[in-house]
Amino acid sequence: MSRKKIDRTETGLKVHDINAKGMGVAKNEEGAVFFIKNVVPGDVVDVRVYKKRRGIF
């Protein structure tokens, strides 16, 4: 069974850290973690979520 495709936006995410692969790590108010390419810690970004991983939502 494949995962459901999602298409939503998250606004105002603050990038807190960088992971081992060089992607930014951000959390929303609910505690969900997002990995974002081409950002640095301290950035505040709006992102479009398109891929769901296991254990999230």
C-alpha positions as CSV (number, residue, x, y, z in Angstrom):
1,M,0.0,0.0,0.0
2,S,1.4,3.3,-1.0
3,R,1.5,6.4,1.1
4,K,-1.1,9.1,0.5
5,K,0.2,12.1,-1.4
6,I,-0.4,15.4,0.4
7,D,-0.4,18.9,-0.8
8,R,-0.4,21.6,1.9
9,T,1.6,24.6,3.0
10,E,3.3,25.4,6.3
11,T,4.0,29.0,6.9
12,G,6.5,30.7,9.3
13,L,8.7,27.7,10.0
14,K,12.0,28.6,11.7
15,V,15.0,26.5,10.8
16,H,16.7,25.5,14.0
17,D,19.5,23.1,12.9
18,I,21.3,21.3,10.0
19,N,21.2,17.5,9.7
20,A,24.1,15.3,8.5
21,K,22.9,15.5,4.9
22,G,23.0,19.3,4.9
23,M,19.2,19.8,5.1
24,G,17.6,22.3,7.4
25,V,15.5,21.0,10.3
26,A,12.4,22.9,11.3
27,K,9.4,22.2,13.6
28,N,5.9,23.6,13.5
29,E,3.7,24.4,16.5
30,E,2.4,20.8,16.7
31,G,5.9,19.3,16.9
32,A,6.1,17.8,13.4
33,V,9.6,17.9,12.0
34,F,10.4,19.1,8.5
35,F,13.6,18.7,6.5
36,I,14.2,21.5,4.0
37,K,16.8,21.9,1.3
38,N,18.8,25.1,0.7
39,V,18.3,26.9,4.0
40,V,20.5,27.9,6.9
41,P,19.7,28.0,10.6
42,G,17.8,31.2,11.5
43,D,15.8,31.3,8.3
44,V,12.0,31.7,8.5
45,V,10.4,29.9,5.6
46,D,7.1,29.0,4.0
47,V,7.1,25.5,2.6
48,R,4.8,23.3,0.5
49,V,4.6,19.7,2.0
50,Y,4.5,17.1,-0.7
51,K,5.9,13.9,0.9
52,K,4.7,12.1,4.0
53,R,7.0,10.0,6.1
54,R,6.1,7.2,8.5
55,G,4.9,8.4,11.9
56,I,4.0,11.9,10.9
57,F,0.4,13.0,11.1
